[in-house]
């Protein structure tokens, strides 16, 4: 995973991705994603692979809904900055 472009790494070092999605206008993204996934996912418990899951914002509510969530992100230490979320 050493071939991640420097621009991507720099971007995620300068923002709080978890807060971006749960605060302010970003909350609309969270609510819309929840609405779409809840409409199309099979009932819990299901196994969900959250690729590019960042800080685990989506993994947290999926787990709270009763799903078994596996989170993966290529940005080093991203999943360690979980903004109060669990996966």
Phi and psi restraints in degrees (value plus and minus 20) as a CYANA .aco file:
   2 UNK   PHI    -100.0   -60.0
   2 UNK   PSI     -21.6    18.4
   3 UNK   PHI    -120.7   -80.7
   3 UNK   PSI       7.5    47.5
   4 UNK   PHI     -95.1   -55.1
   4 UNK   PSI     106.5   146.5
   5 UNK   PHI     -76.3   -36.3
   5 UNK   PSI     119.8   159.8
   6 UNK   PHI     -77.9   -37.9
   6 UNK   PSI     -52.7   -12.7
   7 UNK   PHI     -83.8   -43.8
   7 UNK   PSI     -58.0   -18.0
   8 UNK   PHI     -87.5   -47.5
   8 UNK   PSI     -66.6   -26.6
   9 UNK   PHI     -81.1   -41.1
   9 UNK   PSI     -62.3   -22.3
  10 UNK   PHI     -83.3   -43.3
  10 UNK   PSI     -61.8   -21.8
  11 UNK   PHI     -78.5   -38.5
  11 UNK   PSI     -69.8   -29.8
  12 UNK   PHI     -95.5   -55.5
  12 UNK   PSI     -31.7     8.3
  13 UNK   PHI    -102.4   -62.4
  13 UNK   PSI     -38.5     1.5
  14 UNK   PHI    -121.3   -81.3
  14 UNK   PSI     -29.3    10.7
  15 UNK   PHI    -145.7  -105.7
  15 UNK   PSI     139.1   179.1
  16 UNK   PHI    -120.8   -80.8
  16 UNK   PSI      72.6   112.6
  17 UNK   PHI     -80.4   -40.4
  17 UNK   PSI     -57.5   -17.5
  18 UNK   PHI     -83.3   -43.3
  18 UNK   PSI     -66.9   -26.9
  19 UNK   PHI     -87.0   -47.0
  19 UNK   PSI     -53.7   -13.7
  20 UNK   PHI     -78.9   -38.9
  20 UNK   PSI     -56.3   -16.3
  21 UNK   PHI    -106.3   -66.3
  21 UNK   PSI     -48.3    -8.3
  22 UNK   PHI    -119.3   -79.3
  22 UNK   PSI     -31.0     9.0
  23 UNK   PHI    -134.0   -94.0
  23 UNK   PSI     133.1   173.1
  24 UNK   PHI      38.4    78.4
  24 UNK   PSI    -164.0  -124.0
  25 UNK   PHI     -86.0   -46.0
  25 UNK   PSI     -44.3    -4.3
  26 UNK   PHI     -82.2   -42.2
  26 UNK   PSI     -40.8    -0.8
  27 UNK   PHI     -81.4   -41.4
  27 UNK   PSI     -50.3   -10.3
  28 UNK   PHI     -80.8   -40.8
  28 UNK   PSI     -60.2   -20.2
  29 UNK   PHI     -79.9   -39.9
  29 UNK   PSI     -64.4   -24.4
  30 UNK   PHI     -82.0   -42.0
  30 UNK   PSI     -69.7   -29.7
  31 UNK   PHI     -83.7   -43.7
  31 UNK   PSI     -60.2   -20.2
  32 UNK   PHI     -88.0   -48.0
  32 UNK   PSI     -61.0   -21.0
  33 UNK   PHI     -82.3   -42.3
  33 UNK   PSI     -62.6   -22.6
  34 UNK   PHI     -81.0   -41.0
  34 UNK   PSI     -65.4   -25.4
  35 UNK   PHI     -80.9   -40.9
  35 UNK   PSI     -65.1   -25.1
  36 UNK   PHI     -87.3   -47.3
  36 UNK   PSI     -68.7   -28.7
  37 UNK   PHI     -86.7   -46.7
  37 UNK   PSI     -60.1   -20.1
  38 UNK   PHI     -84.8   -44.8
  38 UNK   PSI     -50.2   -10.2
  39 UNK   PHI     -91.6   -51.6
  39 UNK   PSI     -53.2   -13.2
  40 UNK   PHI    -126.8   -86.8
  40 UNK   PSI     -39.9     0.1
  41 UNK   PHI     -92.6   -52.6
  41 UNK   PSI     127.4   167.4
  42 UNK   PHI     -85.8   -45.8
  42 UNK   PSI     143.3   183.3
  43 UNK   PHI     -81.2   -41.2
  43 UNK   PSI     133.4   173.4
  44 UNK   PHI     -93.0   -53.0
  44 UNK   PSI     129.0   169.0
  45 UNK   PHI    -108.2   -68.2
  45 UNK   PSI     111.4   151.4
  46 UNK   PHI    -145.0  -105.0
  46 UNK   PSI     138.3   178.3
  47 UNK   PHI    -113.0   -73.0
  47 UNK   PSI     107.7   147.7
  48 UNK   PHI    -143.4  -103.4
  48 UNK   PSI     110.0   150.0
  49 UNK   PHI    -122.8   -82.8
  49 UNK   PSI      94.2   134.2
  50 UNK   PHI    -118.7   -78.7
  50 UNK   PSI      72.0   112.0
  51 UNK   PHI    -107.8   -67.8
  51 UNK   PSI     109.7   149.7
  52 UNK   PHI      56.1    96.1
  52 UNK   PSI      10.7    50.7
  53 UNK   PHI     -93.2   -53.2
  53 UNK   PSI     -24.8    15.2
  54 UNK   PHI      33.3    73.3
  54 UNK   PSI    -144.1  -104.1
  55 UNK   PHI    -104.0   -64.0
  55 UNK   PSI     -19.7    20.3
  56 UNK   PHI      69.9   109.9
  56 UNK   PSI      -2.9    37.1
  57 UNK   PHI     -76.9   -36.9
  57 UNK   PSI     -69.5   -29.5
  58 UNK   PHI     -94.8   -54.8
  58 UNK   PSI     -55.5   -15.5
  59 UNK   PHI     -80.4   -40.4
  59 UNK   PSI     -55.6   -15.6
  60 UNK   PHI     -84.3   -44.3
  60 UNK   PSI     -69.6   -29.6
  61 UNK   PHI     -92.6   -52.6
  61 UNK   PSI     -50.1   -10.1
  62 UNK   PHI     -84.3   -44.3
  62 UNK   PSI     -62.1   -22.1
  63 UNK   PHI     -84.9   -44.9
  63 UNK   PSI     -60.6   -20.6
  64 UNK   PHI     -82.5   -42.5
  64 UNK   PSI     -49.7    -9.7
  65 UNK   PHI     -96.7   -56.7
  65 UNK   PSI     -25.6    14.4
  66 UNK   PHI      84.0   124.0
  66 UNK   PSI     -14.0    26.0
  67 UNK   PHI    -106.5   -66.5
  67 UNK   PSI     133.4   173.4
  68 UNK   PHI    -111.6   -71.6
  68 UNK   PSI      94.8   134.8
  69 UNK   PHI    -133.4   -93.4
  69 UNK   PSI     110.7   150.7
  70 UNK   PHI    -131.0   -91.0
  70 UNK   PSI     101.4   141.4
  71 UNK   PHI    -124.1   -84.1
  71 UNK   PSI     117.0   157.0
  72 UNK   PHI    -158.6  -118.6
  72 UNK   PSI     114.7   154.7
  73 UNK   PHI    -165.6  -125.6
  73 UNK   PSI     118.4   158.4
  74 UNK   PHI    -101.4   -61.4
  74 UNK   PSI     -35.4     4.6
  75 UNK   PHI     -97.1   -57.1
  75 UNK   PSI      99.9   139.9
  76 UNK   PHI     -75.9   -35.9
  76 UNK   PSI     117.5   157.5
  77 UNK   PHI      47.1    87.1
  77 UNK   PSI     -15.8    24.2
  78 UNK   PHI     -80.9   -40.9
  78 UNK   PSI     -65.9   -25.9
  79 UNK   PHI     -91.8   -51.8
  79 UNK   PSI     -30.1     9.9
  80 UNK   PHI    -102.8   -62.8
  80 UNK   PSI     -31.0     9.0
  81 UNK   PHI    -126.0   -86.0
  81 UNK   PSI      39.9    79.9
  82 UNK   PHI     -99.5   -59.5
  82 UNK   PSI     -12.5    27.5
  83 UNK   PHI      25.4    65.4
  83 UNK   PSI      23.3    63.3
  84 UNK   PHI      56.5    96.5
  84 UNK   PSI     -11.0    29.0
  85 UNK   PHI    -119.2   -79.2
  85 UNK   PSI     138.1   178.1
  86 UNK   PHI    -147.3  -107.3
  86 UNK   PSI     134.7   174.7
